[in-house]
Amino acid sequence: MTRFVVIGGGSAGTRAAETIRDLRPDDPITLISEEERPFYLRPLLADFVAGRLEEKDLWLDYEATAARKGLTLMPGRKVVGLDYRHQRSVSLDNGEALPYDSMLIATGLKPMLPKIAGAELQGITAFSAYADAIRVRQWAENAKRAVVIGRGLPALELTRALRLRGLAVTLLAPDDSPWFLPLFDTAQEEIEALLARHEVNVVALDEPVEFVGKAGKVALVRTREGRELPADIVGVASHQKASIDFLAGSDMGVDEGILVDERLRSADERIFAAGDVAQVQEEVRRRALGYGWMRAGAQGEVAARNMCGGNTSVSVGDEYQAESLYGISLAARWQ
């Protein structure tokens, strides 16, 4: 009997747990999720903020799926430590130590607010998880102006959601990196034309240096180049890091994320990583973090098969194309 533990209740973690069950009908599988509900449709958060979906539309009844497949769920539990040298166990925030024989880490990326004055003001939030979307949707009911900070897909999706709610939006892009990874086929000019068509004020090559508030709420964003951008809401989608604080002080191989080979195995043969937290090492480079929802699920399945004795590899260059996101073009999602 092999005791399987999966840390992370997103696309990679849930796909891995279900794949392990298909391959190992009788072995115990525990899925630990820091969020209270282990699985929801994260790619639809922007549509929820925009008012196109209700809260119930985000949730899948994963509790029923887990019960049917014989998975042990541990929602609302945070992993705070890992002993992979001696006891082979993970420590939880309630003091419990959970032993494992084979483990997958699929904890994803954690958004970070910039460490500048005023970051504690109400109306400022990262945009990555369900709790963030709840806050933004509530704030948007009485807001007129927003500033979104970032240049990747999360920033574009939050910008879209707030424009569809009727807010005036400034998109503050700290650098001139591509809107998407170069491997994606969507032309940068198409994204810029789309933003212009929907009257998004794009401010490039600038970044916030201070958030200014009034009565405890954000009122404007001061930038490095001297701009003052009025804002009732500030959405930060530019600063993310791998959610691996529980590995602090260990000698597990980490860089920006957990270093893994093309089978998604870490430096410890019993530990795998998948999704945004995994940093695949090729012969000539270490791949940047951030795989996206569909890719994370595919990696979860690869990791699960290898945890069960398989020999499957990932192809880090085989990216899903951004111009057809979840089967809907970027332009169509603004309509």
N, C-alpha and C positions, 0 to 999 in steps of 0.2 A: 504494500500500500504506500502510495506517495501522497504527502500532504501538500497541496497546492495553495499558495496564497497570492492573490492579485491585489495590488495597491493602486487604486484609481478607478472611479466609476464612470469614466467617459467612454468614448467610442473604442479606444484601444483595449481598455480593461474589460469591458463587458463582452466584446467580441472574443477576447482571449478566454475568458471564463467559460463561455458557451462552447467554444471549440474544444477546450480541454475536456469538458463533459462529454462531448460527442466521441472523443477518443478514449476517455477513461470513465466508463459508466459508473464505476463504484468508488472511485477515490474521492476523498473529501476536498472540496474547493471552497475557499473563503474569499469573498470580495469585500475589501475595505474601501469606503468612500468618505472623504472628508465632508462632502455636502450631505445634507439630510436626506435627499432623494438621490439615488445612485445614478440615474440615467434620465436625461431629457434631451430634447432636440436643440442642442446648442446653436447650430447654424440658423435657427429660426428666431433667435433672440431679437434681432433687429426688426423683424416683422411684428413681433410682440410689442416692442417699443413704439413702432409706427401706428399701432392700433389695428393692424390687419388680422391679428390673431388674438385669441383670449388665452388666459393662463392655462386652461385645461388643454389647449391645443399643443402645448409644449411637452406634455408628459406622456410617456408610455408607461404602462403598468408593469414596470420591471419587477416589482415584488412578486407578481403572479408568475412571470417568466422564471424567476429564480426558484420559486417554490416548485414549479413544474419540473425544472431541471435539477433540483436537489442542490442548489447553491446556497451557501450560508452568507447572508448579507450582514455587513456591519456598517450601517450608515451613520453619519455624524461623528465618525471617529477619525482622529488625526494620528498619523504615525509620527512619533517623536524620536525614535532611535532604532538602530539596526545592529544586531550582533551576528555577524556572518562568519566570525572566526571560531567561535566556541559553541554557543548554544543554538545557533541558527534560528533566531527568533526576532520578531519585530516588537518594539515597545509602543504601546498606544497611550493616548493622553489621559486615559482613565486608570493608568497604572498596570494594565494587563500586558502580559508578554505572550505573544502568539507564535508558536513554533511552526517551522516550515521545512519541507524537503526541497521544494522548487518554488521560486518566487518570480513574479513579474512586477516591475515598477512601471506604472503608466500614469504618473501623477501630473503630467502636462506642464504647461508654462503658467507662471503666476504673474499677473500684471502688477506693476509698481508705479506709485505716484512719484513724480519728481520731487527731490528733496530741496524744495525752495520755499521761501516765505509764503504763508497763506494756504499751504496744501491741506490744512485741516478744516478749511471753510466748508460749510454746507453747500452742496451744489456741485462739488468736485468729486469725480469717481473714476476709477478704472472701468473698462467695459470688456468683460470676459465671461462672467458667470451669470446665473439666474438672478442672484441677489443684486448684481449691478443693474440688470435690466429692469427690475422692479423699481429701484430708486429712480432711474432715468425716466421711466414712464410716468411715475408720480410727479416728478419735478416738471415734466414737459406740459402738464396740464395748465400751469400758470406761468410758463416761460415764453419769452419772445425771441431771445437770442442765445446762441450757443457757440462755443469754440470747441472744436475737436482737434486733438493733438496727435499726430501720427501720420504714417504714409502707407501702411499696409492694408490688407483686407479688413481687419477689425475697424480701422478708422473710416474706411470707405462705407462700410455697412452702417456704422453709427451715424455718419453724415447723412446717408440715405434715409434712415429712420427719422431723424429729426427734421429733415426737409419735408418729408411726407407728412409730418405733424404740423407743418406750416411755420416752423421756426426759421429765422435767418441764421445761416450757419457759416462760420469761418473755419476753414480747414487749415490748420497751422502745421506745415510740413517742415520738420527740423533740418532735413538734408535733401539732396537731389538724387537719392537712391531710387530705383525703379518702383513703381506702384506695386509691382509683383516681382517675384523671382524671375531672373532672365529666362529661365526654362519655360515659363508660361508664354503662350502665344499671343495674348492680348496686347496690342500695341499701346504704348504709353500715351500716344496722341489720342487714342480713342477714349481713354479714361479722362484725360484733361478736357476733351470736347464734351463728354457726358456731364462733368461737373459744371462746366460753363453753361451748358444748356439748361441746367437746373438751378442756375444762379447761386452756386456755391462760391464764396469768396475764398480763393486759394492763396495763402500766403506761404511762399516757399523760402527755404534757406533762412529760417528764423526759428527761435525757440523761446519758451516762456522763462522768465527770470523771477517773476513774482506774481502771485494771485492777490488781488486787492478785494476786500470785502466791505459790506455795509450791513450792520446789524447781524453779523455772524454768517452772512451768506455771500457767496462770490458775486462780484459786480463787474470786474474786468480783469484782463490778463495783460500784464506788461511783458514786453518781449526784449530780447537782446538788442534788437535794432531800433529800439525806442518806440515801438508801436504800443498803443493802448486799445485793446480789443474788448468792447463791452460783452458781457456774458452773464446770463442767468444760470447756465449749465456749462460745465467744462467736462468733457469726456476725454480721458487719457488712454490712448491706444498705441503708445509708442515705446513704453518701457516694460519689458517682460524678461523674466528669468526662469530657469528650470526650477520646478518645485521639489527641491531635494535638500531642504534644510536639515532633514533628519540624518543626512550623510555627513554633516559637518564633523570634522575631527577624525573621520575614518580614512583608511587608505584605499578606499574604493576608487577606481579610475574614473575621474571626472574632469571635464574641461568646462565648456558652457553647459553641457548636460552630462549624462552618464555615457561613457565611451563604450561602444559595443561593436562587435564585428558584423559581417553581413548576415549572420544568423541571429543577430540581436542578442547575443550572449555577451555579458559583461566580463570583467576581469575575474569574477568568481563564476565557476561553471554552473552553479546552481541558481544564479540570478540573471534574469533577462530584463531588458527595457524596451518599450515600444511607444510610438507616438511622439509627441513634441518633446518629451524629456530625453529621448534617445538621440545620441550623436554618433552616427555611423562613421567608422574609420575605414576609408579606402586606402589603397596603396600610396596615393600621393596627397591625400587631403582628409580633413575632418569636415563632414557636412554640417552646414549651419542648421540651427534648430528651427522648428516650425514646419510641420508636415500638413496640417489641415485635417479636417474631420474624416474624409473618406480614406485618405492615406493612413491615418492613425488606425482606423479599423482594420485595414489590410495588414498593417504591421502587427496588430494584436493577434491576428490569425497565424501569421508566420511564427511569431514568438511561441504561441501555444503549441503549434505542431512540433517545434524543436524542443520545447519543454517536455514533450511526450516521446522524445526519442527520434524525431524526424531530422531531416537535413535539408531544410528549405532556406533559401537566401532571399534577401530583399534587393531590389534594383533601385538605388537611390536616384537615378536619373529619370525614372519612369513616372513623371509627375502628371497629376490630373490637370487638365487645361482650365485656366481661369475664366476664359470667355464663356464657358458653359458651366456655371457654378450650380451644382445640385440639379442639373438638367435645365436651368433657366439662365438665359444670357444676362449679363450684367445690366445691359440697357433695359431689358424687359422688367427687371426687378424694381426699376424706378417708376414704372407706370402705374 
